[in-house]
Amino acid sequence: MTIVQQIEDIESEIKKNEERLDTIERMERLSTMTDEERSNLKQERKIIEKRLSNSRKQLKRLRWENWRSMIVSVVLLGMVYVSYIVITGTGSSAGATS
């Protein structure tokens, strides 16, 4: 699985958890329920909030890793380009006429 796929999966998971958290908060405000039901919802909310926190940390780490990989790719591409210029002898002196 690539980093991009992992990022997409975590973003999807975060969205689902945020939607469920929103549903729970609406239920707590608008529904009439027993103390046990309310307690169960609070427990579920705490679990989801913890899961969201962990997912966001993981997403931040994956984005950093993705950014770092992109920088390495750009540096390698630059090195290949410079090597090509040096090996072929093309560059600014090739276009000059004397």
C-alpha positions as CSV (number, residue, x, y, z in Angstrom):
1,M,0.0,0.0,0.0
2,T,1.4,3.4,-1.0
3,I,1.6,6.4,1.3
4,V,-1.1,8.2,-0.7
5,Q,-3.4,5.2,-0.3
6,Q,-2.8,5.2,3.4
7,I,-3.5,8.9,3.6
8,E,-6.8,8.4,1.7
9,D,-7.8,5.6,4.0
10,I,-7.1,7.5,7.2
11,E,-8.9,10.6,5.8
12,S,-11.9,8.4,5.1
13,E,-11.7,6.9,8.6
14,I,-11.5,10.4,10.1
15,K,-14.6,11.5,8.1
16,K,-16.6,8.5,9.3
17,N,-15.6,9.1,12.9
18,E,-16.4,12.8,12.7
19,E,-19.8,12.0,11.3
20,R,-20.5,9.5,14.1
21,L,-19.3,12.0,16.7
22,D,-21.7,14.6,15.2
23,T,-24.5,12.1,15.4
24,I,-23.8,11.3,19.0
25,E,-23.6,15.0,20.0
26,R,-27.0,15.6,18.3
27,M,-28.5,12.6,20.0
28,E,-27.2,13.8,23.4
29,R,-28.8,17.2,22.9
30,L,-32.1,16.3,21.2
31,S,-33.0,12.8,22.4
32,T,-34.7,11.8,25.5
33,M,-32.8,8.8,26.9
34,T,-32.1,6.9,30.0
35,D,-29.0,7.5,32.1
36,E,-27.6,4.3,30.9
37,E,-28.1,5.2,27.3
38,R,-26.5,8.6,27.9
39,S,-23.6,7.0,29.7
40,N,-23.1,4.6,26.8
41,L,-23.1,7.5,24.3
42,K,-20.5,9.4,26.4
43,Q,-18.3,6.3,26.5
44,E,-18.6,5.9,22.7
45,R,-17.9,9.6,22.2
46,K,-14.7,9.3,24.3
47,I,-13.6,6.2,22.3
48,I,-14.2,8.0,19.0
49,E,-12.4,11.2,20.1
50,K,-9.4,9.1,21.1
51,R,-9.5,7.3,17.7
52,L,-9.8,10.6,15.9
53,S,-6.8,12.0,17.8
54,N,-4.7,9.0,16.9
55,S,-5.8,9.1,13.3
56,R,-4.9,12.7,13.0
57,K,-1.5,12.1,14.4
58,Q,-1.0,9.2,12.0
59,L,-2.2,11.4,9.1
60,K,0.3,14.1,10.1
61,R,3.1,11.6,10.2
62,L,2.2,10.1,6.8
63,R,1.9,13.6,5.2
64,W,5.4,14.4,6.5
65,E,6.7,11.1,5.1
66,N,5.0,11.9,1.8
67,W,6.5,15.4,1.7
68,R,10.0,14.0,2.5
69,S,9.7,11.4,-0.2
70,M,8.8,14.1,-2.7
71,I,11.8,16.2,-1.7
72,V,14.1,13.2,-2.2
73,S,12.6,12.6,-5.6
74,V,13.1,16.2,-6.6
75,V,16.7,16.1,-5.4
76,L,17.4,12.9,-7.3
77,L,15.8,14.3,-10.5
78,G,18.0,17.4,-10.1
79,M,21.1,15.3,-9.8
80,V,20.2,13.3,-12.9
81,Y,19.7,16.5,-14.8
82,V,23.0,18.0,-13.7
83,S,24.7,14.7,-14.5
84,Y,23.2,14.7,-18.0
85,I,24.3,18.3,-18.5
86,V,27.9,17.5,-17.4
87,I,28.1,14.3,-19.4
88,T,26.7,15.7,-22.7
89,G,28.5,19.0,-22.4
90,T,25.4,21.0,-23.1
91,G,24.5,24.0,-21.1
92,S,24.9,27.8,-21.4
93,S,28.1,27.6,-23.4
94,A,26.4,25.5,-26.1
95,G,24.1,28.3,-27.1
96,A,26.8,31.0,-27.2
97,T,28.3,32.0,-30.6
98,S,31.8,33.3,-30.9
